[in-house]
Amino acid sequence: YLIDAIILVCKDKKYLKNFKKLLYVDIAKKYNTKPENVLWSISKLLRIMYINTDEKIIKQYFKLYYYKRPSVKAFIMYVSKRVEQKLFDKSTKQKKLTKIS
């Protein structure tokens, strides 16, 4: 569910407006489940990640203090922005290489 959420947010910013009525509903439809189950699964996954991941890695990736666990929405928004930035950086490098060639 988490990967689908990140991809959907990257593809369409409308999902940022209302996760409960848009994002979780669309993911739930895809997997034939309830939106509440999608939210619960992602929340549980993030709790487990936060508990089992080294504090230094969390600080490095999220640039947050360790004691401040991000919400599901904040996590998805942050990761989707990083994915978009990586894709943008990659496409920009490819364009520069094409121009040089």
C-alpha positions as CSV (number, residue, x, y, z in Angstrom):
1,Y,0.0,0.0,0.0
2,L,2.8,2.4,0.9
3,I,4.5,2.1,-2.5
4,D,1.2,2.6,-4.3
5,A,0.5,5.7,-2.1
6,I,3.9,7.2,-3.0
7,I,3.5,6.5,-6.7
8,L,-0.1,8.0,-6.8
9,V,1.0,11.1,-5.0
10,C,4.0,11.5,-7.4
11,K,1.6,11.1,-10.4
12,D,-1.2,13.3,-9.2
13,K,-1.1,16.1,-6.6
14,K,-4.9,15.9,-6.0
15,Y,-4.2,13.1,-3.5
16,L,-2.4,15.6,-1.2
17,K,-5.7,17.4,-0.6
18,N,-7.4,14.6,1.1
19,F,-5.7,11.3,1.9
20,K,-8.8,9.7,3.5
21,K,-11.3,10.4,0.8
22,L,-9.0,10.1,-2.2
23,L,-5.7,8.3,-1.7
24,Y,-6.8,5.5,0.7
25,V,-10.0,5.0,-1.2
26,D,-8.3,4.5,-4.5
27,I,-5.7,2.1,-3.0
28,A,-8.5,0.2,-1.2
29,K,-10.4,-0.3,-4.5
30,K,-7.3,-1.6,-6.2
31,Y,-6.8,-4.3,-3.5
32,N,-10.5,-4.9,-2.7
33,T,-10.4,-3.8,0.9
34,K,-11.4,-0.8,3.1
35,P,-9.7,2.5,3.2
36,E,-9.3,2.1,7.0
37,N,-7.3,-1.1,6.4
38,V,-5.0,0.7,4.0
39,L,-4.3,3.5,6.6
40,W,-3.9,0.9,9.4
41,S,-1.4,-1.1,7.4
42,I,0.7,1.9,6.4
43,S,0.6,3.2,10.0
44,K,1.7,-0.1,11.4
45,L,4.5,-0.4,8.8
46,L,5.8,3.1,9.7
47,R,5.7,2.3,13.4
48,I,7.7,-0.8,12.9
49,M,10.2,1.0,10.6
50,Y,10.6,3.7,13.2
51,I,11.3,1.2,16.0
52,N,13.6,-1.1,14.0
53,T,15.6,1.5,12.0
54,D,18.8,3.0,13.4
55,E,18.3,6.5,14.7
56,K,21.1,7.9,12.6
57,I,19.4,6.6,9.4
58,I,16.1,8.2,10.2
59,K,17.8,11.5,11.1
60,Q,19.8,11.4,7.9
61,Y,16.9,10.6,5.6
62,F,14.2,12.7,7.2
63,K,16.3,15.4,8.7
64,L,14.1,15.2,11.8
65,Y,14.9,14.7,15.4
66,Y,14.6,11.0,16.2
67,Y,11.9,11.5,18.9
68,K,9.6,13.1,16.3
69,R,7.9,10.3,14.3
70,P,6.4,11.6,11.1
71,S,2.7,11.1,10.4
72,V,1.6,8.8,7.6
73,K,0.7,11.8,5.4
74,A,4.0,13.6,6.2
75,F,6.0,10.5,5.4
76,I,4.3,9.9,2.1
77,M,4.6,13.5,1.1
78,Y,8.3,13.6,2.0
79,V,9.2,10.4,0.2
80,S,7.2,11.3,-2.9
81,K,9.0,14.7,-3.0
82,R,12.4,12.9,-2.8
83,V,11.4,10.5,-5.5
84,E,10.3,13.3,-7.8
85,Q,13.6,15.2,-7.1
86,K,15.6,12.1,-7.9
87,L,13.7,11.6,-11.1
88,F,14.1,15.2,-12.0
89,D,17.8,15.2,-11.3
90,K,18.2,12.0,-13.4
91,S,16.3,13.4,-16.3
92,T,18.3,16.7,-16.1
93,K,21.6,14.8,-16.2
94,Q,20.4,12.8,-19.2
95,K,19.4,16.0,-21.1
96,K,22.8,17.6,-20.4
97,L,24.6,14.4,-21.6
98,T,22.5,14.4,-24.8
99,K,23.4,18.1,-25.5
100,I,27.1,17.4,-25.0
101,S,27.1,14.4,-27.3
